[in-house]
Amino acid sequence: MTGYKVLTHDCRPPIQGGEPIWDGVTVPYELPAVELDTSDVVCGAGWNYAATLADAIRTAGLWPDGRPARLLAVEPGTDAIRRGDKCRSSRLTIVSERGGEELGEALRDLADRWEFAAEHSGRMVESQLAWYEALGRPERDEARVEAGLREALDVRGLNWRLERHRAAWAAWAAWDIWAAWAAWDAWAAWDAGAAGAAWDAGAAWDARAALTVEYAALTGAIDHDPDLLTAGIRDAYRHGLAVAVPTGPDTLGWAIEAVGR
């Protein structure tokens, strides 16, 4: 029986974390045998996986660490058990990586389950696919990154200057969370009631916030342009943006990702 498992971009468990469990290349790849909890608990010891790609994505997300997750087809051992919508086994073999149209089908399945308004579900699936691709940083173009950030500032009505840093760590080092809090409120300005209070400066938050605003605006739940948090910033990630954070009054610090990541 084929199952599905999600890992982070660098092949770590997306929820428990820890060291990489796969080299990211070798298939088939048999994971080491582990103890299996055969009780009725939904989440127990063993190699956990899902019966469908949609269920695996629903549990772990598409970009748990701000980069596209690795979507894997796996074969469990003969002692595999299912509890609720989760499965586990003492043995698991990674047999292939999935994506493309299969990913689109999984997202359409999830859209149906989440009861997205039918007239908007197609657009929301396409938006998720676009973010998944963009967070892979398939291109490196500093001019396009800067242009995207300028557009993102403009649609927010912020006349800020852009401050280029040579590396992501340098941008973070320049960021003083206490001094920048009011600045961040302006950068992320949108209906907090619709978005919730969660705050994170990373790419994963940018994608989730943009998709939340898009859907809320399409359905009329908030009075904003659906692309308010998408315009510019998604294109910047697509062209290599590593990080963009307020680094001072009316200043957005940014860095491009190193080649090879």
N, C-alpha and C positions, 0 to 999 in steps of 0.2 A: 504494500500500500504506500503510495506516495504521499508525503506530508510536506509542510512548508515551514521554514524558519527564517527569522530576520536577524541579521547581525549588523553592527555598526559598520561604517565604511572601512575601518581597520580591523574588522573581523572579531570584535569583542561582543559579549552578550549585552544587549541594549538596556536591560533593566538591572541586572546584577552587577554589570561591569566586570573588571578583572582583566586578565591577560588575554591576548588573541587566542582563539581556539582553532583557527584554520589559517593556512598560509595564503589564502585568497586566490590560489591558482590551481592546485591539485584536485582533480576529480577523476574517479570517485575518491573520497577522503573519509576514512572511518575514524570517528571520534572514539576516544578511549572509553571502555566500559565503566559505568558508575552505578552506585546503589540506586535502586528503584523503590519509591514509595508506592505501594499498591493499595493504600487506603483510599477512602472516598473524597479526600480533600482535593479541591480543584487544582491548586498549585502545590506540588510536592517534589521531593527529590527525584532526580532523573534528568534525562535530556528532554527538555520541553520543546514542543513544536505544535503546529496547528494542522487541522485536516484540510483547510483551504488557504490560499494565499490571502484572501480577504481577511480571514480571522487572524492570520499572522500579522498583517499590517495593523489591524485594529488594536492588537495587543501591544505591539512594539513601536508603531509609527513608521512614517516614511523617511524621516530625517532626525532620529533621536539625538544626534550630536551635532546637528547643523549641516551635515553632509548626507548625500543619498545613502540610504541603508542598502546592504547587500541582501537581496531577496533570493532565497535558496530553496530548491527542491531537495527533500531528504527521504531516505528510506529507514524506517525504524526497525528494531529487532523484533523477534518473535514474541517477546513479552510485553509489547506495546499495550497501553491502556488509554482509555479516553474518559475524562471527567469533565462534564459540561462541554464547553467549546474548546477545551485544551486537551492535549495529548502528551504522553511522556513514555519513555522507553529507557532501558539500561544501555542500549546501544543505538547509535545513529550514524548514518553515512550520508555525507553531502554528495549529491549526484550531479547537480547542475545549478547554474545561476539563471534566474528568470527575470523578465522585464517585458518591455515592448507592449504588444497588444494584450498579453496576459495581465500585465499590470493595469492597463486601462480597464479590462473586464473586471478585475478585482475592485477597482475604485468605483465602477458603476454598480457593482453588487453592494458595496458599502453605502453608496448614495441612496440606493433603494431602501436599505435597512434604516438609515437615518432619516428617512422620509423627507428628503430635500424636496422643495416645491418642484414639481415635474418640469416646469418651464425654465428652471435654473440648474437642474442637475447636470446637464451636459456641459454647461459653461464651467461649473465647479470642478468637474472631473478634469477638464482641459487645463484649468488653472493649477490644480494639484500636480498634474504631469509637467507643466511648465516650471513650477517651483522645484520639483524633483530634479529636472534637468539642469536648471540654473544653479542649484546648490552644488552640483558637481564641478562647477567652475571649468567648463569645457574650453574656454578661451582665456587668453591673457592680453588685455588691451587697456593700458592705463588711461588713455584718452577717453575710452568708452565708459570706464569706471567713473571717472571724474564727471563726465557728462550726465551719467545716470544719477549720481549723488546730487548734482546741481538741480536736476529735474525733480528729484525727491524733495529737496528743500523748497523749491518753488511751489509745488503743489500744496505744501504745508504752510505756505505763506511766510517762510523763514528766510530772512536776508542774512544768512550766516556766511562766514568765510570757510573755505575748505583748507585743512591742514594735513599735508601729506607726510606720512611716516614711512620709514624704510622697511619696517617689519611690524607685524601685528603686535608683538610684545611691547614695542615702543609706544604704539598708540594706547595700549592698555595702561602702560606705565604713566602716560601723561594724563590719564583720566582720574580725577579726584571725585569720588562718588558724592561726597557731601557738597562740594562746590558746584557739581554738575547736575544735581538733582532737579533744580528748576529748569535748567536747559533741557534735560531729558523729557520733562513733562511737555515741553513745547514740541520737541522732535517727534514724540509719540502721540501728539495730541489727537484724540478722537474720543468717542463716547465711551468713557470708562465703564459705564453701566453695562454696555453691550459686550465689552471685552473682558470684564473681570479684572481683578486686581493683580494678577500675576505679572511679574516684571522680570525680564531677562534681556541682556543686551546682545545676545547672540543671534546668529542667522536662523536658528530654529524658531526663535520667537518672532523674528521678522516675517517668516513665512506663515506661521500660524495666525499672527495678528492680521496680516494682509488678507488671508482667506476668510477670517472671521468677519472683518469689515466688509469685504466684497459680498458675502452672502447676506449679511444683515442689511446692507444698503439695497441689494437687489430685491429683497422681500419687503422693504419699506420699514424695517424695524428701527433704522437710524437714518438720519437725513444727511448722507454723505455721498460723494462720488464713489462708486464701487471700487475704483482703482486708486483711491486715496493713498493706501499704504503699499500699493504695488508699483505705481508709476516710478520709473527710474531705478528704484532699489533692486528690483528683480533683475533688470538688465545689468546693473553693476555687479551683482553676484555672478551672473552668467559670464561676465568678462574678467573675473578673477578677484573680486573684492574679498578680502579676508575679514576685515572688521571696520565698522564705522561707529564711533562713539563720541559724545560731547567731550571735549578736552579743555574747555574754558568757556567764558562768556561768548555767546554767539559764534562758537567755533565747533566744527565737526571734524574730528581727527579720523583719518582713514589710512588703510594700508592694503596693498595688493598681495595676494597669496603667492608664496614662492612656487616656482615651477617644480613639478614633480610630486606635489602633495596629492 
